[in-house]
Structures are given as structure tokens and as C-alpha cells.
Amino acid sequence: MKRPLVTGLALGGLALLALAAWVAVRSARYISAEVHPPRQPVERPPEDAVFAGLRDVAFQDRGGLQLKGWYLPPKDGALVILVHGLSGNRTQLLPEARFLAQAGYGLVLFDLGAHGESGGTVSTYGDREAAQVVAAVDFAASQPEVDAKRIGALGFSLGGYSVLKAAAEDARLKAVVVEAAAVAPAQALQDELGHWGPVGLWPALGVMKRAGVDVNAVRPARDMAALEGRPVLLVAGSEDPWVPDAALETLLRQGQGPWEKWLVPGAGHGDYLRVSPDAYPRRVLSFFSRFL
């Protein structure tokens, strides 16, 4: 074999190895940032008339993890638990909290584990977080101002997975709004990294295994089926690259409602209130007014 050919093959092999190494490192770092999300500071909202009476609270899930949040008593007994997305904290859903509070709903906003001011170091795609939502239900149901038969929840992205799984496990959640959470995390992982083959997936799975995360534990279609007969509003942006309409339709085929779907025109992954400042509050408030 001629020396230039040998050299070319050797350089090509080194280039492939370098590419594989780059993909593996990128995959591991990407998933590590999801499993161990950076914390964002929690800033209390201004003390205005809407949030008058908002107070700091802390409660624990059944595994002993301490969760920090805010509680606003309801005006007529009905309460909504608000659950933020990955790398966010309770402040992420303050705009939703404001229009819900203006309508008289009580609120529990809290930081999921490994976020904000809550304990924990690992985020689990909604698996352990579902138990944290149940802990928020426990807290809300224990408050004298709350009608325990009128508790609902709204969750965005990670919070949406968490709320859906929690509702499947706890019938005290009477109505839930699930935003930007339809594709099973295992499928999302495959879609995001699977095109690189094993060199893209194995490092990510290794990060999850070391952190104790089971990516197959969260299955939205299974959880939706468990909610047959309970109200669910599925929300996603029409331009959201991670939540296709087909995934929402898959959830709706799991049983009978009252279930609704709303694709927010022009919205991406979130930003529903910015894109639809009138329709979004109206749709959410109409849903909760009918079912809580």
C-alpha cells in the first residue's frame, strides 16, 4: 500500500475518532445540564393588591426532600398549584399566578427539587417531581381556606410531565393544565441524540444511570389513560419544535375526557401569554372555572 494512502486512511480514522469523542462529550454535557440544572435566583413579586397575603412556605415530599414556595389563600376555596419548567423556579409562572389570583384562585407556587431554593441535586424528567407535586397537594389540602375537593394544577414542560404523572397517581387533583409536555422523555432523548447512534446515546444514558434517573419512568400516554373522566387541558405552541401536534393527538387517543387541546398560534416552547395575551388567560380561566 502506498504511503500517501496509508497516511490518508490514518488521518481519516483519527478524524472519525475525534468526531466520536466530540459527540460523546457533547451528549454527556447536554444531559448533565438537564439532570443537574443550574439554579436561578428566586425574587419575590412586588407586594401589590393581587399578591397581598402571599407568604413563604416550606413542606416536604414523602421522601423527606424539603421544598420551598409561596402560598396565596383562595377567595372561594379553589386553588391551583403552579409547577415550573426545567432550569426555572417558582417565579417562571408568576404571570399565570397573577391572572389566576385576580380571578380569586388560591395558589401554591414552589421550586421543584434541584431548582430554586428547594433541596435536591437531581432533576428526573417528572418522575420524582410527581411526588413533589403530590406534596404540594398535601400542603394545600391542609390549609383551612382551601376546599380539598377543588384543587387543580398547571405545569409547564418539566412541570407538565410532573403534574400529569401526579394527577394519574392522586385523584385529589381535579383538573390539570399540561403545557409543552407530550413526547415521552425517552422518545425525546432518542429524537435529540439518536441520530448520532450509540456514540450519542450511551454517554447520555451513562450520566442518567450515575444520577439514578430512569428515563423510562415518565410515560405521558400511560398517565393520560389513567386520567380518563378527569378534565385535562393540553397546551402547546404551534411552533414548538419539541411538542408536535401528533404527540398531543396521541395523548387524546388514550381515553375519554373531558379533554381539550389548544395549539397557541405562533407560540414556541412557552411564551403563550406574550403571544396570546387575551386568549391564553381566557382559555385557562375558562377551563378551571368549569371544573374546579
ABEGO torsion letter per residue (X at the ends): XBAAAAAAAAAAAAAAAAAAAAAAAAAAAAAAAAABBBBBBBBBBBBBAAABGBBBBBBBBAAGBBBBBBBBBBAAGBBBBBBBBBGBBAAAAAAAAAAAAAAGBBBBBBBBBGBEABBEABBAGGAAAAAAAAAAAAAAAABAABBAABBBBBBBEAAAAAAAAAAAABAABABBBBBGBABBAAAAAAAAAAAAEAAAAAAAAAAAAAAGBBAAABBAAAAAAAABGBBBBBBBBAABAABBAAAAAAAAAAEBOBBBBBBBBGBBBEGAAAABAAAAAAAAAAAAAAAX
